[in-house]
Amino acid sequence: MKVYEIKALTTEDLKVRLKEEYEGLENLRFQKSTGQLENFKSIPNTKKRIARIITILKQRESTENQKAEK
């Protein structure tokens, strides 16, 4: 997913997507340990997607806190 696609999602959708990505990462790690994983770049790519989602969520949380303070 591109950053603009992530930003277009709602906060609740992002939380669901984050959970799905974590589950996918767990599955990829299991496949790697059993020798079934064919595309090893999928693990770092999944980690990057997780980091992007977390960053967007933190940015939204920060802006909400700033608005609440004013």
Secondary structure, DSSP 4 states (H G I P E B T S, - for coil): --HHHHHHS-HHHHHHHHHHHHHHHHHHHHHHHHT----TTHHHHHHHHHHHHHHHHHHHHHHHHHHHH-
